[in-house]
């Protein structure tokens, strides 16, 4: 009987450890994602990646920030930059740039770092290609 009781204690001990460590890893992950979202972006930081654009389908709908999307304004969607952040986007192929305000979340397609409004995409001559390599320079962080 003592042997069964010892096995039962060991079983519950391992269950406790499993629950404890699985919870602490999730808490660490959540804390790190919040930190990256709010604190690692600063004025002058330059990012590199692919940009896409969106327009008619979303024109007139509310963005994640609560603003109404206007495809003729120079705005953009980014996954984690604070709303109101001003970003200079430079098309690497032709060196044209545009300054946009982050007012939405996205892009949701892997490998892309920013979704520009139609007006911003037109300014850097990427309407024909749809997706292009860009540099992002943070000019002013939002809220």
C-alpha positions as CSV (number, residue, x, y, z in Angstrom):
1,X,0.0,0.0,0.0
2,X,2.9,2.4,0.7
3,X,4.2,1.7,-2.8
4,X,0.8,2.8,-4.4
5,X,0.7,5.9,-2.2
6,X,4.2,6.9,-3.3
7,X,3.3,6.5,-6.9
8,X,0.2,8.6,-6.5
9,X,2.3,11.4,-4.9
10,X,4.8,11.3,-7.8
11,X,1.9,11.3,-10.3
12,X,0.3,14.4,-8.8
13,X,3.7,16.1,-8.4
14,X,4.4,15.7,-12.2
15,X,0.9,17.0,-13.0
16,X,1.5,20.0,-10.8
17,X,4.9,20.7,-12.6
18,X,3.3,20.3,-16.0
19,X,0.6,22.8,-15.3
20,X,2.9,25.2,-13.5
21,X,5.5,25.3,-16.3
22,X,3.0,25.5,-19.1
23,X,1.4,28.5,-17.5
24,X,4.6,30.4,-16.9
25,X,5.8,30.0,-20.5
26,X,2.6,31.5,-21.8
27,X,2.9,34.5,-19.4
28,X,6.5,35.1,-20.5
29,X,5.5,35.0,-24.2
30,X,2.6,37.4,-23.6
31,X,4.9,39.8,-21.7
32,X,7.5,39.7,-24.5
33,X,5.0,40.4,-27.2
34,X,3.6,43.4,-25.4
35,X,7.1,44.7,-24.8
36,X,8.0,44.3,-28.5
37,X,4.8,45.9,-29.5
38,X,5.2,49.1,-27.5
39,X,8.8,49.7,-26.5
40,X,11.2,48.6,-29.3
41,X,10.0,51.1,-31.9
42,X,11.7,54.5,-31.8
43,X,12.2,57.5,-34.0
44,X,14.9,56.8,-36.7
45,X,14.5,53.0,-36.6
46,X,14.6,51.6,-40.1
47,X,12.9,48.3,-41.1
48,X,13.1,46.4,-44.4
49,X,10.5,44.1,-46.1
50,X,7.8,43.7,-48.6
51,X,4.9,46.2,-48.9
52,X,1.5,45.6,-50.5
53,X,-1.5,47.9,-50.8
54,X,-5.3,47.8,-50.3
55,X,-8.1,50.1,-51.6
56,X,-11.6,49.7,-53.0
57,X,-12.7,46.7,-51.1
58,X,-12.0,48.4,-47.7
59,X,-12.8,52.0,-48.7
60,X,-15.4,53.5,-46.3
61,X,-15.0,50.7,-43.7
62,X,-13.7,51.2,-40.2
63,X,-10.0,50.5,-39.5
64,X,-8.6,48.9,-36.4
65,X,-8.0,52.4,-34.9
66,X,-11.6,53.3,-35.4
67,X,-11.0,55.7,-38.3
68,X,-12.8,55.3,-41.5
69,X,-10.5,54.0,-44.2
70,X,-10.1,56.4,-47.1
71,X,-8.0,54.9,-50.0
72,X,-7.2,58.4,-51.2
73,X,-5.4,59.3,-47.9
74,X,-1.8,58.4,-47.2
75,X,-2.3,55.8,-44.5
76,X,-1.0,52.3,-43.8
77,X,-1.6,49.1,-41.8
78,X,1.2,47.6,-39.7
79,X,0.9,44.6,-37.3
80,X,2.4,46.3,-34.2
81,X,3.4,49.9,-34.7
82,X,1.2,52.2,-32.5
83,X,-1.6,54.0,-34.2
84,X,-0.7,57.5,-35.2
85,X,2.9,56.6,-35.9
86,X,4.4,58.4,-38.9
87,X,6.5,56.3,-41.2
88,X,8.5,57.1,-44.3
89,X,8.2,54.3,-46.8
90,X,10.8,54.1,-49.6
91,X,10.4,51.9,-52.7
92,X,13.8,50.3,-53.1
93,X,13.4,49.7,-56.9
94,X,12.8,53.4,-57.8
95,X,13.8,55.3,-54.6
96,X,10.4,57.1,-54.4
97,X,9.1,57.7,-50.9
98,X,5.9,58.6,-49.1
99,X,5.1,59.5,-45.5
100,X,2.1,57.6,-44.1
101,X,0.2,57.4,-40.8
102,X,-0.4,54.0,-39.2
103,X,-4.1,53.6,-38.6
104,X,-4.8,50.0,-39.2
105,X,-3.6,46.4,-38.4
106,X,-2.1,44.1,-41.1
107,X,-0.9,42.9,-43.4
108,X,-2.1,39.4,-42.7
109,X,-0.1,37.7,-45.5
110,X,3.2,36.1,-44.5
111,X,6.3,37.9,-45.5
112,X,4.8,41.4,-45.7
113,X,5.5,44.2,-43.2
114,X,3.2,47.0,-44.3
115,X,-0.1,47.5,-46.2
116,X,-0.3,50.9,-47.9
117,X,-3.4,52.7,-48.9
118,X,-4.0,53.1,-52.6
119,X,-2.8,56.8,-52.5
120,X,0.4,55.9,-50.8
121,X,1.1,53.0,-53.1
122,X,0.5,55.3,-56.1
123,X,2.9,57.8,-54.7
124,X,5.8,55.3,-54.7
125,X,4.7,53.8,-58.1
126,X,3.9,50.3,-56.9
127,X,0.3,49.9,-58.3
128,X,1.5,47.8,-61.3
129,X,3.6,45.4,-59.2
130,X,1.2,45.1,-56.2
131,X,4.0,44.1,-53.9
132,X,7.5,45.7,-53.6
133,X,10.6,45.8,-51.4
134,X,10.6,48.8,-49.1
135,X,12.5,50.5,-46.3
136,X,10.4,51.9,-43.4
137,X,11.8,54.7,-41.4
138,X,9.9,55.7,-38.2
139,X,9.6,59.5,-38.2
140,X,7.4,59.9,-35.1
141,X,5.8,57.2,-32.9
142,X,2.2,57.4,-32.1
143,X,0.3,56.8,-28.8
